[in-house]
Amino acid sequence: MKVLVAEDDRISRAMLEKAIRREGFEVVGAGDGQEAWELFQEDPANIVVTDWMMPEMDGLELCRRIRSARVPHYVYIIFVSAKGEKDAVVAGLEAGADDYITKPYDPAELRVRLKAGRRIVELERRLKDQNEELRRYLEAAAEVQRSLLPKDLPQLPHVEFAARFIPSAFVSGDIYNVFRLDEEHIGFYQIDVSGHGVEAAFLSVALYQRLSPHLHSQSLLKVSMECSPYYRVSKPSEVVSILDQEFRTLFEEQGRYFTFLYGLLDLRQGELRLSRAGHTLPFLVHRGGEVECLDFGGPPLGFGLPREDGEDYVLRLSEGERLLVMSDGILEAAAPSGGIYGPERVKEVLRRHWDLPLEEVLNRLIDEARAYQGTEEFSDDVSILALQWRSS
């Protein structure tokens, strides 16, 4: 481990260097602050021991420059002052020094200060390595979560889908899916688990696994029957009710909840059945640009609250109509002034661009929300799922 010594008195510097080498450190000496700064820029030391009063550049300025520099590791700075210079000690600590010793220094005191510096630098290095390992794990987890999202959304003669997913962290509490249940039905859902990060992501993945569209003995979206076709497609309200029962205890234990919207589209007639549990209101866009928020459903899941939303919300889609479902990441995008983007601005974007391709509408919506908040990064996870019906 390297120690840089900045001391303009040649004898004092030589004594310091000798004492520090005895403790097993590599030592580089500098006769003033400017020389020390140049040496530090060439090869940043782990520990810096600097005098206060020096020509060219004093110890305070050296401390400030080191603290403002971009270096790959933490630098432990020990400030050297004469006995009785309390103001110098305070100034040194305010400039960024970690510790101090007084002249004439006590070898035992110097040893203790260096030992503390070594420990801090090594702990910081270990923490940095652990953070890097954690970052790799999170990147791998994010890749796994992204792999769960549908890679190719169904594009059928009567319906087109589009989606966007922007996590606020490596992993997200948002998840969605679109899937063919049989020749006549397409199902889709969107989930928003409260909070962000790893715990929310794990809970969203657990929900994803439970909502598998494949028929099996414990299937939720398709229920086995004894006669042909040997299954029936579950109503959205049934799905919400069962999820509430099955996941209530888990979410209560974690102190979390989730919002959910499930849709079932009949491809023969354009009939859309929806059930909503505390999720952001879906937007229905009519041809010509009229936009309405569909207000139905009950509270979020995971609270154990009584539910009275036992029936599906049903609508018949007309030619060109669009449905957009989103988590609250867009709606809660905050402007520097403190306002939030909100549903009215979403409706205005959808109204202005109702005749653009579905994919382009989602791009415009995200771009305008980013412009509103003045930054590319959203503070909450963003997921948007949209469909457009074509009757002919």
Secondary structure, 3 states (H helix, E strand, C coil): CEEEEECCCHHHHHHHHHHHHHCCCEEEEECCHHHHHHHHHHCCCCEEEEECCCCCCCHHHHHHHHHHCCCCCCCEEEEEEECCCHHHHHHHHHHCCCEEEEECCCHHHHHHHHHHHHHHHHHHHHHHHHHHHHHHHHHHHHHHHHHHCCCCCCEECCEEEEEEEECCCCCCCEEEEEEECCCCEEEEEEEEECCCHHHHHHHHHHHHHHCCCCCCCCCCCEEECCCCCCEEECCHHHHHHHHHHHHHHHHHHHCCCEEEEEEEEECCCCEEEEEEEECCCCEEECCCCCEEECCCCECCECCCCCCCCCCCEEEECCCCCEEEEECHHHHCCECCCCCECHHHHHHHHHHHCCCCCHHHHHHHHHHHHHHHHCCCCCCCCEEEEEEEECCC
